[in-house]
Amino acid sequence: MSAPHLTRDGRDWSPDFLVSIDDGTCIGCGRCYKVCGREVMTLKGINEDGDIVELDDDEDEEIEKKVMVMNDAGACIGCGACARVCPTNCQTHASQVPEAA
């Protein structure tokens, strides 16, 4: 059983951790990145083969779409700020982080 989470003044609080981003729905607007001070997400590109790739100014013609992807999931504190600013609701959040197999 996990320890209870409390706000600064002692009220119960349940974190809602970012666990995935749907690259088919994400429009790469960067709003979530801007509100997250923990670098949980980063902007990448999807090439013509559907592969997620690093963005490189030299290869910008090969990028079909830009999307946000998980960068450091362990840094997420579950504040939910990213979900509140996402215009496409492309993120999945959970109160419990799935354990690694």
DOKOLLUM-269798 format. One line per field, with one value per atom (N, C-alpha, C): x, y, z; residue in one letter. Coordinates in steps of 0.05 Angstrom, whole numbers, plus 5000, padded with zeros to 4 digits. Example, Ala and Ser with C-alpha at 12.3 -4.5 7.8 and 13.67 -1.06 7.14 Angstrom:
<recs>
X 5264;5246;5264;5257;5273;5258
Y 4886;4910;4934;4955;4979;5001
Z 5156;5156;5156;5142;5143;5157
aa A;A;A;S;S;S
</recs>
This chain:
<recs>
X 5017;5000;5018;5011;5028;5020;5039;5035;5015;4999;4980;4995;4984;4995;4979;4993;4980;4990;4973;4981;4997;5007;5023;5008;4982;4966;4952;4960;4950;4925;4915;4892;4901;4884;4890;4893;4912;4917;4926;4915;4923;4936;4962;4975;4964;4965;4955;4978;4994;5019;5014;5030;5030;5043;5029;5040;5044;5030;5034;5022;5032;5022;5015;4992;4983;4994;5014;5026;5007;4986;4967;4948;4945;4927;4942;4966;4983;4988;4986;4992;5018;5033;5060;5060;5039;5036;5056;5064;5084;5072;5046;5034;5041;5040;5046;5075;5093;5121;5126;5112;5115;5106;5086;5076;5091;5106;5120;5149;5155;5182;5201;5193;5209;5219;5215;5225;5215;5190;5178;5174;5169;5163;5184;5186;5203;5190;5198;5187;5204;5192;5205;5190;5200;5187;5179;5159;5152;5158;5175;5183;5162;5168;5149;5144;5162;5158;5143;5136;5121;5139;5165;5184;5187;5189;5194;5224;5232;5260;5266;5292;5301;5297;5292;5289;5316;5321;5346;5340;5350;5344;5351;5372;5380;5360;5345;5327;5298;5292;5265;5245;5255;5237;5227;5242;5234;5214;5209;5191;5162;5145;5117;5101;5108;5093;5111;5106;5120;5101;5111;5095;5111;5096;5109;5111;5133;5137;5148;5146;5157;5187;5198;5226;5238;5225;5234;5210;5197;5172;5175;5198;5203;5204;5206;5207;5179;5158;5131;5122;5111;5101;5070;5058;5029;5012;5022;5007;4984;4985;4963;4962;4983;4983;4983;4997;4998;4971;4955;4929;4910;4913;4895;4900;4924;4929;4928;4926;4926;4900;4902;4877;4866;4881;4872;4867;4872;4867;4882;4907;4923;4939;4937;4953;4936;4951;4938;4952;4936;4946;4936;4950;4942;4951;4935;4943;4964;4966;4987;5005;5031;5049;5052;5048;5051;5079;5082;5109;5122;5148;5163;5163;5161;5160;5188
Y 4976;5000;5025;5044;5068;5088;5105;5126;5147;5158;5179;5204;5217;5242;5265;5285;5308;5334;5354;5381;5394;5417;5431;5436;5440;5445;5420;5397;5372;5359;5371;5359;5335;5315;5292;5300;5289;5294;5269;5263;5240;5248;5241;5248;5232;5244;5231;5232;5211;5210;5207;5221;5217;5191;5173;5147;5142;5158;5155;5179;5182;5203;5189;5193;5181;5198;5187;5203;5206;5190;5194;5217;5225;5247;5273;5270;5293;5311;5337;5355;5370;5363;5374;5404;5413;5442;5452;5434;5440;5453;5455;5467;5452;5425;5408;5412;5414;5418;5444;5465;5491;5492;5477;5478;5459;5440;5420;5430;5434;5443;5420;5395;5372;5356;5367;5354;5325;5320;5294;5287;5308;5304;5319;5311;5326;5324;5342;5343;5326;5309;5292;5294;5281;5280;5252;5251;5225;5227;5208;5209;5195;5194;5183;5153;5139;5111;5107;5129;5127;5123;5126;5123;5149;5148;5171;5176;5201;5208;5234;5238;5264;5285;5310;5332;5342;5346;5356;5376;5400;5421;5412;5396;5387;5368;5353;5332;5340;5366;5375;5367;5364;5356;5328;5311;5283;5279;5300;5298;5304;5284;5287;5302;5299;5310;5312;5332;5334;5327;5312;5303;5304;5305;5304;5274;5266;5239;5239;5217;5215;5217;5233;5238;5226;5233;5223;5218;5196;5189;5189;5181;5180;5207;5228;5255;5267;5253;5263;5262;5284;5285;5283;5280;5275;5300;5323;5348;5352;5340;5342;5368;5385;5410;5404;5384;5378;5370;5355;5347;5371;5390;5413;5431;5431;5449;5435;5408;5393;5397;5408;5413;5388;5366;5342;5318;5321;5300;5274;5277;5255;5240;5249;5237;5217;5197;5178;5182;5185;5189;5166;5160;5140;5147;5140;5146;5128;5104;5085;5081;5082;5077;5047;5037;5008;4999;4977;4967;4954;4957;4945;4914;4900;4871;4859
Z 5000;5000;5000;4983;4981;5003;5009;5029;5019;5036;5027;5018;4998;4988;5000;5009;5021;5008;5008;4999;5022;5017;5037;5063;5061;5085;5096;5085;5096;5084;5062;5048;5032;5029;5012;4983;4969;4941;4928;4904;4889;4863;4860;4834;4811;4788;4763;4743;4742;4727;4697;4681;4652;4646;4632;4625;4595;4578;4550;4535;4510;4492;4465;4455;4430;4407;4393;4371;4347;4346;4324;4329;4354;4361;4367;4378;4385;4360;4364;4342;4345;4366;4370;4376;4389;4394;4416;4434;4454;4480;4481;4505;4530;4529;4552;4560;4541;4546;4561;4552;4564;4593;4601;4629;4647;4636;4652;4657;4682;4689;4694;4688;4696;4672;4647;4623;4619;4627;4624;4594;4577;4549;4532;4507;4488;4460;4443;4416;4397;4382;4362;4336;4316;4290;4282;4264;4253;4223;4213;4185;4168;4142;4123;4127;4141;4148;4173;4187;4212;4237;4233;4255;4270;4297;4313;4312;4304;4301;4314;4319;4330;4309;4318;4299;4292;4267;4257;4234;4237;4217;4189;4185;4158;4146;4162;4152;4155;4158;4163;4141;4116;4094;4098;4112;4115;4138;4154;4176;4166;4171;4163;4184;4210;4232;4256;4273;4298;4321;4340;4363;4389;4411;4437;4444;4456;4465;4494;4507;4534;4533;4551;4552;4578;4601;4627;4644;4640;4654;4684;4694;4722;4736;4720;4732;4736;4726;4729;4758;4768;4795;4796;4774;4773;4778;4771;4776;4757;4733;4714;4697;4700;4684;4654;4645;4617;4606;4622;4613;4611;4628;4628;4603;4592;4569;4542;4542;4517;4501;4477;4461;4448;4447;4433;4452;4478;4497;4489;4481;4470;4492;4516;4538;4554;4565;4583;4610;4631;4658;4676;4697;4716;4744;4764;4792;4801;4789;4796;4771;4775;4752;4749;4725;4721;4727;4742;4749;4725;4723;4701;4704;4683;4684;4686
aa M;M;M;S;S;S;A;A;A;P;P;P;H;H;H;L;L;L;T;T;T;R;R;R;D;D;D;G;G;G;R;R;R;D;D;D;W;W;W;S;S;S;P;P;P;D;D;D;F;F;F;L;L;L;V;V;V;S;S;S;I;I;I;D;D;D;D;D;D;G;G;G;T;T;T;C;C;C;I;I;I;G;G;G;C;C;C;G;G;G;R;R;R;C;C;C;Y;Y;Y;K;K;K;V;V;V;C;C;C;G;G;G;R;R;R;E;E;E;V;V;V;M;M;M;T;T;T;L;L;L;K;K;K;G;G;G;I;I;I;N;N;N;E;E;E;D;D;D;G;G;G;D;D;D;I;I;I;V;V;V;E;E;E;L;L;L;D;D;D;D;D;D;D;D;D;E;E;E;D;D;D;E;E;E;E;E;E;I;I;I;E;E;E;K;K;K;K;K;K;V;V;V;M;M;M;V;V;V;M;M;M;N;N;N;D;D;D;A;A;A;G;G;G;A;A;A;C;C;C;I;I;I;G;G;G;C;C;C;G;G;G;A;A;A;C;C;C;A;A;A;R;R;R;V;V;V;C;C;C;P;P;P;T;T;T;N;N;N;C;C;C;Q;Q;Q;T;T;T;H;H;H;A;A;A;S;S;S;Q;Q;Q;V;V;V;P;P;P;E;E;E;A;A;A;A;A;A
</recs>
